[in-house]
Amino acid sequence: MERKKKSFAINKGIGRTVEFKGLKAQYLFIFAGGLLGVLLLTMVLYIVGVSPYITIGLGVLLASLVIWQTFSLNRKYGEHGLMKIAANRRHPKYLIHRKAIRRFIQPTNSPTYEKYIQNSNIGA
């Protein structure tokens, strides 16, 4: 009896970011959230009693705007670009330091933390 060796496919996508139709990382959440928001808005407008033609037209227009804007952001900023922009906005434009400059120039009278030998007869 001969046994056949089993071969398994190796998953080469380990450690890579999730990608769907070219959208990567946080853009997938923006895409899904935007389309979900458009769907909810369309449902609310239909329930309120707005004309179905206006509701469907507005839904299609907003959905295509969300799709276009998401792919545009993905192409422009890349995988981590939006996070870098958000982090850059949190950095202050300049640092305010309110201590006088002379405090940095004058020597301080604070004690030093070096080891002092007070008695020279130690160890003799």
Chimera marker file (.cmm) of the C-alpha trace (Angstrom):
<marker_set name="trace">
<marker id="1" x="0.000" y="0.000" z="0.000" r="1" g="1" b="0" radius="0.5"/>
<marker id="2" x="1.262" y="3.367" z="-0.957" r="1" g="1" b="0" radius="0.5"/>
<marker id="3" x="0.393" y="6.397" z="1.055" r="1" g="1" b="0" radius="0.5"/>
<marker id="4" x="-0.028" y="9.702" z="-0.669" r="1" g="1" b="0" radius="0.5"/>
<marker id="5" x="1.593" y="12.684" z="0.929" r="1" g="1" b="0" radius="0.5"/>
<marker id="6" x="-0.765" y="15.450" z="1.810" r="1" g="1" b="0" radius="0.5"/>
<marker id="7" x="0.169" y="18.921" z="0.750" r="1" g="1" b="0" radius="0.5"/>
<marker id="8" x="-1.160" y="22.001" z="2.427" r="1" g="1" b="0" radius="0.5"/>
<marker id="9" x="-1.299" y="25.494" z="1.051" r="1" g="1" b="0" radius="0.5"/>
<marker id="10" x="0.715" y="28.017" z="3.023" r="1" g="1" b="0" radius="0.5"/>
<marker id="11" x="-1.085" y="31.164" z="4.042" r="1" g="1" b="0" radius="0.5"/>
<marker id="12" x="1.198" y="33.937" z="2.850" r="1" g="1" b="0" radius="0.5"/>
<marker id="13" x="-1.029" y="36.715" z="4.145" r="1" g="1" b="0" radius="0.5"/>
<marker id="14" x="-0.074" y="36.379" z="7.795" r="1" g="1" b="0" radius="0.5"/>
<marker id="15" x="0.824" y="39.719" z="9.351" r="1" g="1" b="0" radius="0.5"/>
<marker id="16" x="-0.469" y="41.786" z="6.441" r="1" g="1" b="0" radius="0.5"/>
<marker id="17" x="-3.292" y="44.282" z="6.731" r="1" g="1" b="0" radius="0.5"/>
<marker id="18" x="-6.790" y="43.451" z="5.585" r="1" g="1" b="0" radius="0.5"/>
<marker id="19" x="-7.492" y="44.550" z="2.035" r="1" g="1" b="0" radius="0.5"/>
<marker id="20" x="-10.730" y="44.547" z="0.045" r="1" g="1" b="0" radius="0.5"/>
<marker id="21" x="-10.862" y="45.795" z="-3.547" r="1" g="1" b="0" radius="0.5"/>
<marker id="22" x="-7.822" y="47.979" z="-2.895" r="1" g="1" b="0" radius="0.5"/>
<marker id="23" x="-9.131" y="49.533" z="0.342" r="1" g="1" b="0" radius="0.5"/>
<marker id="24" x="-6.813" y="48.969" z="3.280" r="1" g="1" b="0" radius="0.5"/>
<marker id="25" x="-7.000" y="49.283" z="7.051" r="1" g="1" b="0" radius="0.5"/>
<marker id="26" x="-9.147" y="52.119" z="8.398" r="1" g="1" b="0" radius="0.5"/>
<marker id="27" x="-10.598" y="52.932" z="4.980" r="1" g="1" b="0" radius="0.5"/>
<marker id="28" x="-12.655" y="49.742" z="5.179" r="1" g="1" b="0" radius="0.5"/>
<marker id="29" x="-14.305" y="51.051" z="8.344" r="1" g="1" b="0" radius="0.5"/>
<marker id="30" x="-14.925" y="54.451" z="6.756" r="1" g="1" b="0" radius="0.5"/>
<marker id="31" x="-16.395" y="52.735" z="3.702" r="1" g="1" b="0" radius="0.5"/>
<marker id="32" x="-18.671" y="50.407" z="5.698" r="1" g="1" b="0" radius="0.5"/>
<marker id="33" x="-19.723" y="53.120" z="8.148" r="1" g="1" b="0" radius="0.5"/>
<marker id="34" x="-20.494" y="55.577" z="5.365" r="1" g="1" b="0" radius="0.5"/>
<marker id="35" x="-22.621" y="53.094" z="3.443" r="1" g="1" b="0" radius="0.5"/>
<marker id="36" x="-24.420" y="52.060" z="6.624" r="1" g="1" b="0" radius="0.5"/>
<marker id="37" x="-25.141" y="55.714" z="7.390" r="1" g="1" b="0" radius="0.5"/>
<marker id="38" x="-26.512" y="56.260" z="3.881" r="1" g="1" b="0" radius="0.5"/>
<marker id="39" x="-28.719" y="53.179" z="4.250" r="1" g="1" b="0" radius="0.5"/>
<marker id="40" x="-30.098" y="54.391" z="7.584" r="1" g="1" b="0" radius="0.5"/>
<marker id="41" x="-30.726" y="57.882" z="6.194" r="1" g="1" b="0" radius="0.5"/>
<marker id="42" x="-32.551" y="56.409" z="3.211" r="1" g="1" b="0" radius="0.5"/>
<marker id="43" x="-34.710" y="54.265" z="5.491" r="1" g="1" b="0" radius="0.5"/>
<marker id="44" x="-35.566" y="57.200" z="7.753" r="1" g="1" b="0" radius="0.5"/>
<marker id="45" x="-36.488" y="59.400" z="4.791" r="1" g="1" b="0" radius="0.5"/>
<marker id="46" x="-38.707" y="56.656" z="3.384" r="1" g="1" b="0" radius="0.5"/>
<marker id="47" x="-40.433" y="56.085" z="6.741" r="1" g="1" b="0" radius="0.5"/>
<marker id="48" x="-40.999" y="59.831" z="7.220" r="1" g="1" b="0" radius="0.5"/>
<marker id="49" x="-42.816" y="59.908" z="3.900" r="1" g="1" b="0" radius="0.5"/>
<marker id="50" x="-40.455" y="61.637" z="1.499" r="1" g="1" b="0" radius="0.5"/>
<marker id="51" x="-41.068" y="60.739" z="-2.135" r="1" g="1" b="0" radius="0.5"/>
<marker id="52" x="-39.463" y="57.383" z="-3.012" r="1" g="1" b="0" radius="0.5"/>
<marker id="53" x="-37.818" y="58.875" z="-6.105" r="1" g="1" b="0" radius="0.5"/>
<marker id="54" x="-36.126" y="61.575" z="-4.045" r="1" g="1" b="0" radius="0.5"/>
<marker id="55" x="-35.167" y="59.048" z="-1.357" r="1" g="1" b="0" radius="0.5"/>
<marker id="56" x="-33.619" y="56.590" z="-3.816" r="1" g="1" b="0" radius="0.5"/>
<marker id="57" x="-31.925" y="59.357" z="-5.799" r="1" g="1" b="0" radius="0.5"/>
<marker id="58" x="-30.435" y="60.894" z="-2.657" r="1" g="1" b="0" radius="0.5"/>
<marker id="59" x="-29.347" y="57.447" z="-1.424" r="1" g="1" b="0" radius="0.5"/>
<marker id="60" x="-27.590" y="56.618" z="-4.698" r="1" g="1" b="0" radius="0.5"/>
<marker id="61" x="-25.948" y="60.052" z="-4.826" r="1" g="1" b="0" radius="0.5"/>
<marker id="62" x="-24.679" y="59.875" z="-1.230" r="1" g="1" b="0" radius="0.5"/>
<marker id="63" x="-23.537" y="56.244" z="-1.587" r="1" g="1" b="0" radius="0.5"/>
<marker id="64" x="-21.529" y="57.052" z="-4.703" r="1" g="1" b="0" radius="0.5"/>
<marker id="65" x="-20.057" y="60.095" z="-2.922" r="1" g="1" b="0" radius="0.5"/>
<marker id="66" x="-18.978" y="57.903" z="0.017" r="1" g="1" b="0" radius="0.5"/>
<marker id="67" x="-17.433" y="55.334" z="-2.340" r="1" g="1" b="0" radius="0.5"/>
<marker id="68" x="-15.608" y="57.964" z="-4.401" r="1" g="1" b="0" radius="0.5"/>
<marker id="69" x="-14.325" y="59.835" z="-1.334" r="1" g="1" b="0" radius="0.5"/>
<marker id="70" x="-13.123" y="56.668" z="0.404" r="1" g="1" b="0" radius="0.5"/>
<marker id="71" x="-11.159" y="55.428" z="-2.606" r="1" g="1" b="0" radius="0.5"/>
<marker id="72" x="-9.799" y="58.935" z="-3.116" r="1" g="1" b="0" radius="0.5"/>
<marker id="73" x="-8.530" y="59.112" z="0.490" r="1" g="1" b="0" radius="0.5"/>
<marker id="74" x="-7.047" y="55.619" z="0.180" r="1" g="1" b="0" radius="0.5"/>
<marker id="75" x="-5.178" y="56.574" z="-2.984" r="1" g="1" b="0" radius="0.5"/>
<marker id="76" x="-3.999" y="59.936" z="-1.603" r="1" g="1" b="0" radius="0.5"/>
<marker id="77" x="-2.868" y="59.052" z="1.921" r="1" g="1" b="0" radius="0.5"/>
<marker id="78" x="-2.150" y="55.327" z="1.809" r="1" g="1" b="0" radius="0.5"/>
<marker id="79" x="-2.487" y="52.748" z="4.523" r="1" g="1" b="0" radius="0.5"/>
<marker id="80" x="-1.424" y="54.766" z="7.582" r="1" g="1" b="0" radius="0.5"/>
<marker id="81" x="-1.816" y="58.303" z="6.222" r="1" g="1" b="0" radius="0.5"/>
<marker id="82" x="-5.004" y="59.285" z="8.036" r="1" g="1" b="0" radius="0.5"/>
<marker id="83" x="-3.561" y="58.182" z="11.374" r="1" g="1" b="0" radius="0.5"/>
<marker id="84" x="-0.429" y="60.235" z="10.724" r="1" g="1" b="0" radius="0.5"/>
<marker id="85" x="-2.513" y="63.310" z="9.902" r="1" g="1" b="0" radius="0.5"/>
<marker id="86" x="-4.610" y="62.847" z="13.050" r="1" g="1" b="0" radius="0.5"/>
<marker id="87" x="-1.454" y="62.454" z="15.162" r="1" g="1" b="0" radius="0.5"/>
<marker id="88" x="0.111" y="65.521" z="13.554" r="1" g="1" b="0" radius="0.5"/>
<marker id="89" x="-2.941" y="67.618" z="14.439" r="1" g="1" b="0" radius="0.5"/>
<marker id="90" x="-2.559" y="66.667" z="18.102" r="1" g="1" b="0" radius="0.5"/>
<marker id="91" x="0.983" y="68.025" z="18.284" r="1" g="1" b="0" radius="0.5"/>
<marker id="92" x="1.209" y="71.597" z="19.534" r="1" g="1" b="0" radius="0.5"/>
<marker id="93" x="2.323" y="74.230" z="17.042" r="1" g="1" b="0" radius="0.5"/>
<marker id="94" x="4.878" y="75.525" z="19.537" r="1" g="1" b="0" radius="0.5"/>
<marker id="95" x="5.809" y="74.903" z="23.157" r="1" g="1" b="0" radius="0.5"/>
<marker id="96" x="5.229" y="77.560" z="25.781" r="1" g="1" b="0" radius="0.5"/>
<marker id="97" x="7.868" y="77.702" z="28.476" r="1" g="1" b="0" radius="0.5"/>
<marker id="98" x="7.189" y="80.276" z="31.160" r="1" g="1" b="0" radius="0.5"/>
<marker id="99" x="10.360" y="80.084" z="33.212" r="1" g="1" b="0" radius="0.5"/>
<marker id="100" x="12.738" y="82.983" z="32.903" r="1" g="1" b="0" radius="0.5"/>
<marker id="101" x="15.836" y="82.435" z="30.811" r="1" g="1" b="0" radius="0.5"/>
<marker id="102" x="18.110" y="83.539" z="33.673" r="1" g="1" b="0" radius="0.5"/>
<marker id="103" x="17.008" y="80.450" z="35.645" r="1" g="1" b="0" radius="0.5"/>
<marker id="104" x="18.626" y="78.273" z="33.021" r="1" g="1" b="0" radius="0.5"/>
<marker id="105" x="21.832" y="80.303" z="33.037" r="1" g="1" b="0" radius="0.5"/>
<marker id="106" x="22.360" y="80.715" z="36.802" r="1" g="1" b="0" radius="0.5"/>
<marker id="107" x="23.868" y="77.801" z="38.698" r="1" g="1" b="0" radius="0.5"/>
<marker id="108" x="21.534" y="76.165" z="41.142" r="1" g="1" b="0" radius="0.5"/>
<marker id="109" x="22.234" y="75.717" z="44.834" r="1" g="1" b="0" radius="0.5"/>
<marker id="110" x="20.735" y="72.273" z="44.885" r="1" g="1" b="0" radius="0.5"/>
<marker id="111" x="22.809" y="69.500" z="46.456" r="1" g="1" b="0" radius="0.5"/>
<marker id="112" x="24.731" y="67.205" z="44.194" r="1" g="1" b="0" radius="0.5"/>
<marker id="113" x="24.348" y="63.482" z="44.501" r="1" g="1" b="0" radius="0.5"/>
<marker id="114" x="27.984" y="62.516" z="44.349" r="1" g="1" b="0" radius="0.5"/>
<marker id="115" x="29.529" y="60.342" z="47.007" r="1" g="1" b="0" radius="0.5"/>
<marker id="116" x="31.486" y="62.394" z="49.519" r="1" g="1" b="0" radius="0.5"/>
<marker id="117" x="34.157" y="61.008" z="51.746" r="1" g="1" b="0" radius="0.5"/>
<marker id="118" x="33.932" y="63.095" z="54.899" r="1" g="1" b="0" radius="0.5"/>
<marker id="119" x="36.592" y="61.344" z="56.905" r="1" g="1" b="0" radius="0.5"/>
<marker id="120" x="39.899" y="60.650" z="55.203" r="1" g="1" b="0" radius="0.5"/>
<marker id="121" x="40.810" y="58.042" z="57.875" r="1" g="1" b="0" radius="0.5"/>
<marker id="122" x="38.319" y="55.517" z="56.529" r="1" g="1" b="0" radius="0.5"/>
<marker id="123" x="39.926" y="52.225" z="55.677" r="1" g="1" b="0" radius="0.5"/>
<marker id="124" x="43.286" y="53.057" z="57.301" r="1" g="1" b="0" radius="0.5"/>
<link id1="1" id2="2" r="1" g="1" b="0" radius="0.2"/>
<link id1="2" id2="3" r="1" g="1" b="0" radius="0.2"/>
<link id1="3" id2="4" r="1" g="1" b="0" radius="0.2"/>
<link id1="4" id2="5" r="1" g="1" b="0" radius="0.2"/>
<link id1="5" id2="6" r="1" g="1" b="0" radius="0.2"/>
<link id1="6" id2="7" r="1" g="1" b="0" radius="0.2"/>
<link id1="7" id2="8" r="1" g="1" b="0" radius="0.2"/>
<link id1="8" id2="9" r="1" g="1" b="0" radius="0.2"/>
<link id1="9" id2="10" r="1" g="1" b="0" radius="0.2"/>
<link id1="10" id2="11" r="1" g="1" b="0" radius="0.2"/>
<link id1="11" id2="12" r="1" g="1" b="0" radius="0.2"/>
<link id1="12" id2="13" r="1" g="1" b="0" radius="0.2"/>
<link id1="13" id2="14" r="1" g="1" b="0" radius="0.2"/>
<link id1="14" id2="15" r="1" g="1" b="0" radius="0.2"/>
<link id1="15" id2="16" r="1" g="1" b="0" radius="0.2"/>
<link id1="16" id2="17" r="1" g="1" b="0" radius="0.2"/>
<link id1="17" id2="18" r="1" g="1" b="0" radius="0.2"/>
<link id1="18" id2="19" r="1" g="1" b="0" radius="0.2"/>
<link id1="19" id2="20" r="1" g="1" b="0" radius="0.2"/>
<link id1="20" id2="21" r="1" g="1" b="0" radius="0.2"/>
<link id1="21" id2="22" r="1" g="1" b="0" radius="0.2"/>
<link id1="22" id2="23" r="1" g="1" b="0" radius="0.2"/>
<link id1="23" id2="24" r="1" g="1" b="0" radius="0.2"/>
<link id1="24" id2="25" r="1" g="1" b="0" radius="0.2"/>
<link id1="25" id2="26" r="1" g="1" b="0" radius="0.2"/>
<link id1="26" id2="27" r="1" g="1" b="0" radius="0.2"/>
<link id1="27" id2="28" r="1" g="1" b="0" radius="0.2"/>
<link id1="28" id2="29" r="1" g="1" b="0" radius="0.2"/>
<link id1="29" id2="30" r="1" g="1" b="0" radius="0.2"/>
<link id1="30" id2="31" r="1" g="1" b="0" radius="0.2"/>
<link id1="31" id2="32" r="1" g="1" b="0" radius="0.2"/>
<link id1="32" id2="33" r="1" g="1" b="0" radius="0.2"/>
<link id1="33" id2="34" r="1" g="1" b="0" radius="0.2"/>
<link id1="34" id2="35" r="1" g="1" b="0" radius="0.2"/>
<link id1="35" id2="36" r="1" g="1" b="0" radius="0.2"/>
<link id1="36" id2="37" r="1" g="1" b="0" radius="0.2"/>
<link id1="37" id2="38" r="1" g="1" b="0" radius="0.2"/>
<link id1="38" id2="39" r="1" g="1" b="0" radius="0.2"/>
<link id1="39" id2="40" r="1" g="1" b="0" radius="0.2"/>
<link id1="40" id2="41" r="1" g="1" b="0" radius="0.2"/>
<link id1="41" id2="42" r="1" g="1" b="0" radius="0.2"/>
<link id1="42" id2="43" r="1" g="1" b="0" radius="0.2"/>
<link id1="43" id2="44" r="1" g="1" b="0" radius="0.2"/>
<link id1="44" id2="45" r="1" g="1" b="0" radius="0.2"/>
<link id1="45" id2="46" r="1" g="1" b="0" radius="0.2"/>
<link id1="46" id2="47" r="1" g="1" b="0" radius="0.2"/>
<link id1="47" id2="48" r="1" g="1" b="0" radius="0.2"/>
<link id1="48" id2="49" r="1" g="1" b="0" radius="0.2"/>
<link id1="49" id2="50" r="1" g="1" b="0" radius="0.2"/>
<link id1="50" id2="51" r="1" g="1" b="0" radius="0.2"/>
<link id1="51" id2="52" r="1" g="1" b="0" radius="0.2"/>
<link id1="52" id2="53" r="1" g="1" b="0" radius="0.2"/>
<link id1="53" id2="54" r="1" g="1" b="0" radius="0.2"/>
<link id1="54" id2="55" r="1" g="1" b="0" radius="0.2"/>
<link id1="55" id2="56" r="1" g="1" b="0" radius="0.2"/>
<link id1="56" id2="57" r="1" g="1" b="0" radius="0.2"/>
<link id1="57" id2="58" r="1" g="1" b="0" radius="0.2"/>
<link id1="58" id2="59" r="1" g="1" b="0" radius="0.2"/>
<link id1="59" id2="60" r="1" g="1" b="0" radius="0.2"/>
<link id1="60" id2="61" r="1" g="1" b="0" radius="0.2"/>
<link id1="61" id2="62" r="1" g="1" b="0" radius="0.2"/>
<link id1="62" id2="63" r="1" g="1" b="0" radius="0.2"/>
<link id1="63" id2="64" r="1" g="1" b="0" radius="0.2"/>
<link id1="64" id2="65" r="1" g="1" b="0" radius="0.2"/>
<link id1="65" id2="66" r="1" g="1" b="0" radius="0.2"/>
<link id1="66" id2="67" r="1" g="1" b="0" radius="0.2"/>
<link id1="67" id2="68" r="1" g="1" b="0" radius="0.2"/>
<link id1="68" id2="69" r="1" g="1" b="0" radius="0.2"/>
<link id1="69" id2="70" r="1" g="1" b="0" radius="0.2"/>
<link id1="70" id2="71" r="1" g="1" b="0" radius="0.2"/>
<link id1="71" id2="72" r="1" g="1" b="0" radius="0.2"/>
<link id1="72" id2="73" r="1" g="1" b="0" radius="0.2"/>
<link id1="73" id2="74" r="1" g="1" b="0" radius="0.2"/>
<link id1="74" id2="75" r="1" g="1" b="0" radius="0.2"/>
<link id1="75" id2="76" r="1" g="1" b="0" radius="0.2"/>
<link id1="76" id2="77" r="1" g="1" b="0" radius="0.2"/>
<link id1="77" id2="78" r="1" g="1" b="0" radius="0.2"/>
<link id1="78" id2="79" r="1" g="1" b="0" radius="0.2"/>
<link id1="79" id2="80" r="1" g="1" b="0" radius="0.2"/>
<link id1="80" id2="81" r="1" g="1" b="0" radius="0.2"/>
<link id1="81" id2="82" r="1" g="1" b="0" radius="0.2"/>
<link id1="82" id2="83" r="1" g="1" b="0" radius="0.2"/>
<link id1="83" id2="84" r="1" g="1" b="0" radius="0.2"/>
<link id1="84" id2="85" r="1" g="1" b="0" radius="0.2"/>
<link id1="85" id2="86" r="1" g="1" b="0" radius="0.2"/>
<link id1="86" id2="87" r="1" g="1" b="0" radius="0.2"/>
<link id1="87" id2="88" r="1" g="1" b="0" radius="0.2"/>
<link id1="88" id2="89" r="1" g="1" b="0" radius="0.2"/>
<link id1="89" id2="90" r="1" g="1" b="0" radius="0.2"/>
<link id1="90" id2="91" r="1" g="1" b="0" radius="0.2"/>
<link id1="91" id2="92" r="1" g="1" b="0" radius="0.2"/>
<link id1="92" id2="93" r="1" g="1" b="0" radius="0.2"/>
<link id1="93" id2="94" r="1" g="1" b="0" radius="0.2"/>
<link id1="94" id2="95" r="1" g="1" b="0" radius="0.2"/>
<link id1="95" id2="96" r="1" g="1" b="0" radius="0.2"/>
<link id1="96" id2="97" r="1" g="1" b="0" radius="0.2"/>
<link id1="97" id2="98" r="1" g="1" b="0" radius="0.2"/>
<link id1="98" id2="99" r="1" g="1" b="0" radius="0.2"/>
<link id1="99" id2="100" r="1" g="1" b="0" radius="0.2"/>
<link id1="100" id2="101" r="1" g="1" b="0" radius="0.2"/>
<link id1="101" id2="102" r="1" g="1" b="0" radius="0.2"/>
<link id1="102" id2="103" r="1" g="1" b="0" radius="0.2"/>
<link id1="103" id2="104" r="1" g="1" b="0" radius="0.2"/>
<link id1="104" id2="105" r="1" g="1" b="0" radius="0.2"/>
<link id1="105" id2="106" r="1" g="1" b="0" radius="0.2"/>
<link id1="106" id2="107" r="1" g="1" b="0" radius="0.2"/>
<link id1="107" id2="108" r="1" g="1" b="0" radius="0.2"/>
<link id1="108" id2="109" r="1" g="1" b="0" radius="0.2"/>
<link id1="109" id2="110" r="1" g="1" b="0" radius="0.2"/>
<link id1="110" id2="111" r="1" g="1" b="0" radius="0.2"/>
<link id1="111" id2="112" r="1" g="1" b="0" radius="0.2"/>
<link id1="112" id2="113" r="1" g="1" b="0" radius="0.2"/>
<link id1="113" id2="114" r="1" g="1" b="0" radius="0.2"/>
<link id1="114" id2="115" r="1" g="1" b="0" radius="0.2"/>
<link id1="115" id2="116" r="1" g="1" b="0" radius="0.2"/>
<link id1="116" id2="117" r="1" g="1" b="0" radius="0.2"/>
<link id1="117" id2="118" r="1" g="1" b="0" radius="0.2"/>
<link id1="118" id2="119" r="1" g="1" b="0" radius="0.2"/>
<link id1="119" id2="120" r="1" g="1" b="0" radius="0.2"/>
<link id1="120" id2="121" r="1" g="1" b="0" radius="0.2"/>
<link id1="121" id2="122" r="1" g="1" b="0" radius="0.2"/>
<link id1="122" id2="123" r="1" g="1" b="0" radius="0.2"/>
<link id1="123" id2="124" r="1" g="1" b="0" radius="0.2"/>
</marker_set>
